[in-house]
Amino acid sequence: MARKVAPAERMDDVDAVTQAVLTASRLLVAVSARSLAEVEERVTLPQFRMLVVLSTRGATKLVTLAESLGVAPSTAMRMVDRLITAGLADRQTNPDNRRETLLRLTGEGRRAVENVTARRRREIALIVSRLAPRQRTALIDALTDFNEAGGEQPAPLPDEGPGLHPLGWGEAAD
């Protein structure tokens, strides 16, 4: 178990903060992995990430999708083909340019993203519920500052819909 450091000793200690964030990220990765359990037989994590991007952007051209994911178009095409085979995405002709194809989620693909997001939210809420109210407030403040420093958009509330980046896979910060 990690030793507790006195508050005065922790102030402005980048190494201590980095270690605490790394520890928290291990927990969040475990939560993420468990939330993906219901779809893991059908899709890989990168394919699921593609589903999330499609859920936030709607019908998208392959090149745009590849850029959003930071992969080559050929890699994105292979991922899309697997998602189409699994019934989670499909292709449609772009109504504005019939020579282009758009990729989009199927109803089943949208439900998969919604279910994984809901499961992840429930597990995080359970963990947060174990904190005292004062700790929750401090965590909100610290994570808000951390997210702003990293250029991450706030996650939407459950009644706000999927929002911009429901699972934290937004555009990379410059």
Secondary structure as UniProt FT lines:
FT   HELIX           7..10
FT   TURN            11..12
FT   HELIX           14..35
FT   TURN            36..42
FT   HELIX           45..57
FT   STRAND          60..61
FT   HELIX           62..69
FT   HELIX           73..85
FT   TURN            86..87
FT   STRAND          89..94
FT   TURN            95..96
FT   STRAND          97..105
FT   HELIX           107..129
FT   HELIX           133..150
FT   HELIX           158..160
FT   TURN            166..167
//
